[in-house]
């Protein structure tokens, strides 16, 4: 995260570094960072990472841990589609079948 400070210095707009964002979540919002680390490495993933060293490790929900030299460097998810969003809305609001809106080109008459 320290290398990012160089990128932010002298920026024409106000910015927030990843380090500041992490500390804000931890100290202001009360997010338990150590618990998140334990969650990421839980369910046998720590042992798998020890054995594999570098890998893409599925963790459910379409997400994967990207591991390089036994360090989780990022988490990726599959790209969400419009159908994924409609399914999420359906689950959130327990609504019936969600109709897909259709777009038609209309010939405008003068």
C-alpha positions as CSV (number, residue, x, y, z in Angstrom):
1,X,0.0,0.0,0.0
2,X,2.9,2.4,0.6
3,X,3.7,2.5,-3.1
4,X,0.3,3.9,-3.8
5,X,1.0,7.1,-1.7
6,X,3.4,8.2,-4.5
7,X,0.5,7.8,-7.0
8,X,-1.8,10.0,-4.9
9,X,0.6,12.8,-4.1
10,X,0.0,15.9,-6.1
11,X,-3.3,14.6,-7.4
12,X,-5.6,17.4,-8.6
13,X,-8.6,15.8,-6.8
14,X,-9.0,14.5,-3.2
15,X,-8.3,10.8,-3.0
16,X,-8.4,8.1,-0.3
17,X,-5.6,5.5,-0.2
18,X,-6.3,1.8,0.4
19,X,-4.5,2.0,3.7
20,X,-6.7,4.9,4.9
21,X,-9.8,3.0,3.7
22,X,-8.8,-0.1,5.6
23,X,-8.1,1.8,8.8
24,X,-11.4,3.7,8.4
25,X,-13.3,0.4,8.2
26,X,-11.4,-1.0,11.2
27,X,-11.4,2.0,13.5
28,X,-14.5,4.0,12.6
29,X,-16.9,1.4,11.3
30,X,-15.7,-1.3,13.7
31,X,-15.0,-4.0,11.0
32,X,-12.9,-6.8,12.6
33,X,-10.1,-7.1,10.0
34,X,-8.5,-10.1,11.8
35,X,-11.9,-11.9,11.7
36,X,-12.0,-11.2,7.9
37,X,-8.5,-12.6,7.5
38,X,-9.5,-15.7,9.4
39,X,-12.7,-16.1,7.3
40,X,-10.7,-15.9,4.1
41,X,-8.2,-18.5,5.3
42,X,-10.9,-20.7,6.9
43,X,-12.6,-23.9,5.7
44,X,-9.3,-25.6,5.0
45,X,-8.1,-22.9,2.6
46,X,-4.9,-22.1,4.6
47,X,-3.8,-25.7,4.2
48,X,-4.5,-25.7,0.5
49,X,-2.6,-22.5,0.1
50,X,0.4,-24.0,2.0
51,X,0.5,-26.9,-0.4
52,X,-0.2,-25.1,-3.7
53,X,1.8,-21.9,-3.1
54,X,0.2,-20.0,-6.1
55,X,-3.3,-20.7,-7.4
56,X,-6.8,-19.5,-8.1
57,X,-8.9,-20.9,-5.2
58,X,-12.7,-21.0,-5.5
59,X,-14.4,-19.8,-2.4
60,X,-18.1,-20.0,-3.4
61,X,-20.5,-17.5,-4.9
62,X,-18.5,-17.2,-8.0
63,X,-15.5,-15.7,-6.1
64,X,-11.9,-16.9,-6.2
65,X,-8.9,-16.1,-4.1
66,X,-5.8,-15.2,-6.2
67,X,-2.8,-16.5,-4.3
68,X,0.9,-15.8,-5.2
69,X,3.7,-17.3,-3.2
70,X,1.3,-18.3,-0.3
71,X,-0.1,-14.7,-0.1
72,X,-3.7,-13.9,-1.0
73,X,-3.2,-10.9,-3.2
74,X,-6.8,-10.3,-4.4
75,X,-10.3,-11.7,-4.7
76,X,-12.1,-11.8,-8.0
77,X,-15.7,-12.6,-8.9
78,X,-17.3,-13.5,-12.2
79,X,-18.8,-10.7,-14.1
80,X,-22.4,-10.1,-13.2
81,X,-25.0,-10.1,-15.9
82,X,-28.4,-8.5,-16.2
83,X,-29.9,-11.9,-15.5
84,X,-27.9,-12.1,-12.3
85,X,-29.3,-8.8,-11.2
86,X,-32.8,-9.9,-11.9
87,X,-32.3,-13.1,-9.9
88,X,-31.0,-11.0,-7.0
89,X,-34.0,-8.7,-7.1
90,X,-36.2,-11.7,-7.2
91,X,-34.6,-13.2,-4.1
92,X,-34.5,-9.8,-2.2
93,X,-38.1,-9.0,-2.7
94,X,-39.5,-12.6,-3.1
95,X,-41.4,-11.5,-6.2
96,X,-42.9,-13.8,-8.8
97,X,-41.5,-14.4,-12.2
98,X,-39.5,-11.3,-13.3
99,X,-40.5,-10.4,-16.9
100,X,-37.6,-9.3,-19.1
101,X,-38.3,-5.9,-20.6
102,X,-38.1,-5.9,-24.3
103,X,-36.8,-3.0,-26.4
104,X,-38.2,-2.5,-29.8
105,X,-37.2,0.0,-32.4
106,X,-40.1,2.0,-33.4
107,X,-40.4,3.7,-36.7
108,X,-41.4,7.3,-36.0
109,X,-43.9,8.7,-38.5
110,X,-44.0,12.3,-39.5
